[in-house]
Structure formats: C-alpha cells, structure tokens
Amino acid sequence: MMRDDGHSNSPVAHLAAPAFAGDAVKSYLEGPPRQVPGFSSLHRMAGMLLAERSPENGRVLVLGAGGGLELKAFAEAYPGWTFDGVDPSTDMLELARQVAGDHGSRIRLHGGGIDVAPDGPFDAAACLLTFHHIRVEQRLETLRQIRDRLKSGAPSVVAHMSFAQGEPERSMWIDRHIAYGAAGADASRLESTRKAMRERLHILAPEDEEAMLRAAGFAAICLFYAAFSFRGWVAYA
Ligand SMILES: C[S@@+](CC[C@H](N)C(=O)[O-])C[C@H]1O[C@@H](n2cnc3c(N)ncnc32)[C@H](O)[C@@H]1O
C-alpha cells in the first residue's frame, strides 16, 4: 500500500477530531457495526450504486477513509477497482492500512482533507460516516471538491447522521442515536457521549443535505439509505 504522509503537518491536520486519535482508535472497529443500523448492508448498497456506473477497473475516491472498513468491503466486492483514501487522522489511516490487509496494493492513502486528494478523474466517490465531522461552513466546498474530481456523470455516495434540527426533534434524535448504540455502556459514559455529540458533531436536516448536494453541482440526488439517525444519498457529477 502506498502511503502519502507528506501532508501530516499541513493546515488540515487539525481536521482530525480527538475521537480519531490515540487510544480511541484502538476500539474504533467495534463502533460502526454497533452504532449504525445495517452497517454491512450500507457498504453493499453503496458499492452497488457506485458499480452501476463504474468500469471494472474503476478508480474510486474514498473521503474519510480512516479505519478502512469501506475500503475493505469495496475492495473485496470489486477486485478490479483501485482506491485513493483520504483522511486527516494519521492513526485512522494506519488502522485502514491494517484492515485493508492484502488489498493494500490497490489502495493509496493520503493524510489530510479533500484538498490533498489527487485530481482524478475518478469513476466514483464515497464518503461514509464522515460529513457529520466536517464543519457546516466547510461542507459545500468539500462536496464541490469531490465533484470536481469525478468524471462527468460519475456517482458519489454519502451517508452520515442527518435528522431534523429544530427542538425537540434534535434532542430526541440524539438520545435515540445514543440509546441505539449504548449496549452495556454506563450512565456517565452515555452523558459524555451526549455532550460530545451536541458540541462536536455538525448535523444537518435531510432537506439541507440535499440542498447542499445540489448547490455543489450534483444531479439526480436520491436518498437510498434511511436508518434511524442516518441518511445516505447517491448523486451524480
Ligand atoms: C466515523 S469515522 C468514519 C470512517 C470510515 N469512513 C468508516 O465508515 O468507518 C470519521 C472519519 O472522518 C475523518 N474526518 C474528520 N474530518 C474530516 C475531514 N474534514 N475530511 C475527511 N475526513 C475527515 C476522521 O478522521 C475519521 O477517520
């Protein structure tokens, strides 16, 4: 696996949230399958949607690729694809390298945000469980930069937390999200998770997500995944 660490001191290094550094990364792999309903099906559906319009030797951009779970799932399902995985967290990229295992020869990893991604052009892009970590004011530019790197008409899949932001809905959905993934956690840990969600995540309502995809120039935006506190869309460059 090629590893491009030349950007670890770049201005985007601060993008990696504390949750994605040090000890927290050691237990990362057990989190998404517990917290995200239908997690492995999400990978399967995302892969299918990208494959509909990608060649067998497709070149795929994965933003927020740390941990490597979707890289591994896509690499297993589509043996001809190659990948550029981008993530600001050095520790999460290292985990991705380990998780990708033998598929590593088809994956290049880049440390940073979307601005360190190669120009492409890519046949497809995916960004899973990541946009709620990107500040709202950076979202549109990030989406535009993904689109700029895609071939005309190429598919892009995004899936992350998205729910109504008025009250009481916002608080209710935060509580539901936490309750869903709570298995075995004690009350004080749940409270600190609730606080972190409120303070650190950048969650938009589904209609605002779709408006932003449109503003970034994506077309034929279609919801394909709606699972409790999560939504996923496919859209075309
Ligand atoms: C919840 S993890 C999801 C990782 C992987 N996509 C998955 O589904 O398991 C969120 C990832 O987004 C990364 N991240 C945070 N801010 C980012 C940004 N501005 N651009 C790209 N990735 C970012 C984090 O470092 C972390 O690896």
The ligand as an SDF file (V2000), in Angstrom:
LIG
                    3D

 27 29  0  0  0  0  0  0  0  0999 V2000
  -16.6570    7.8480   11.9670 C   0  0  0  0  0  0  0  0  0  0  0  0
  -15.1280    7.8340   11.0860 S   0  0  0  0  0  0  0  0  0  0  0  0
  -15.6430    7.0130    9.5850 C   0  0  0  0  0  0  0  0  0  0  0  0
  -14.5240    6.2670    8.9630 C   0  0  0  0  0  0  0  0  0  0  0  0
  -14.9570    5.3390    7.8230 C   0  0  0  0  0  0  0  0  0  0  0  0
  -15.4740    6.1090    6.7210 N   0  0  0  0  0  0  0  0  0  0  0  0
  -15.9870    4.3540    8.3110 C   0  0  0  0  0  0  0  0  0  0  0  0
  -17.1290    4.4080    7.8090 O   0  0  0  0  0  0  0  0  0  0  0  0
  -15.6950    3.5240    9.1690 O   0  0  0  0  0  0  0  0  0  0  0  0
  -14.9560    9.5060   10.5150 C   0  0  0  0  0  0  0  0  0  0  0  0
  -13.6410    9.7400    9.7990 C   0  0  0  0  0  0  0  0  0  0  0  0
  -13.6940   11.0370    9.2190 O   0  0  0  0  0  0  0  0  0  0  0  0
  -12.4140   11.6030    9.3260 C   0  0  0  0  0  0  0  0  0  0  0  0
  -12.5210   13.0490    9.1400 N   0  0  0  0  0  0  0  0  0  0  0  0
  -12.7680   14.0050   10.0690 C   0  0  0  0  0  0  0  0  0  0  0  0
  -12.7690   15.2220    9.4750 N   0  0  0  0  0  0  0  0  0  0  0  0
  -12.5380   15.0090    8.1520 C   0  0  0  0  0  0  0  0  0  0  0  0
  -12.4260   15.8630    7.0140 C   0  0  0  0  0  0  0  0  0  0  0  0
  -12.5700   17.1890    7.1140 N   0  0  0  0  0  0  0  0  0  0  0  0
  -12.1580   15.3170    5.8180 N   0  0  0  0  0  0  0  0  0  0  0  0
  -12.0270   13.9700    5.6900 C   0  0  0  0  0  0  0  0  0  0  0  0
  -12.1360   13.1030    6.7270 N   0  0  0  0  0  0  0  0  0  0  0  0
  -12.3890   13.6220    7.9340 C   0  0  0  0  0  0  0  0  0  0  0  0
  -11.9260   11.1560   10.7020 C   0  0  0  0  0  0  0  0  0  0  0  0
  -10.5390   11.2820   10.8400 O   0  0  0  0  0  0  0  0  0  0  0  0
  -12.4250    9.7250   10.7220 C   0  0  0  0  0  0  0  0  0  0  0  0
  -11.4620    8.8260   10.2190 O   0  0  0  0  0  0  0  0  0  0  0  0
  1  2  1  0
  2  3  1  0
  2 10  1  0
  3  4  1  0
  4  5  1  0
  5  6  1  0
  5  7  1  0
  7  8  2  0
  7  9  1  0
 10 11  1  0
 11 12  1  0
 11 26  1  0
 12 13  1  0
 13 14  1  0
 13 24  1  0
 14 15  1  0
 14 23  1  0
 15 16  2  0
 16 17  1  0
 17 18  1  0
 17 23  2  0
 18 19  1  0
 18 20  2  0
 20 21  1  0
 21 22  2  0
 22 23  1  0
 24 25  1  0
 24 26  1  0
 26 27  1  0
M  CHG  2   2   1   9  -1
M  END
$$$$
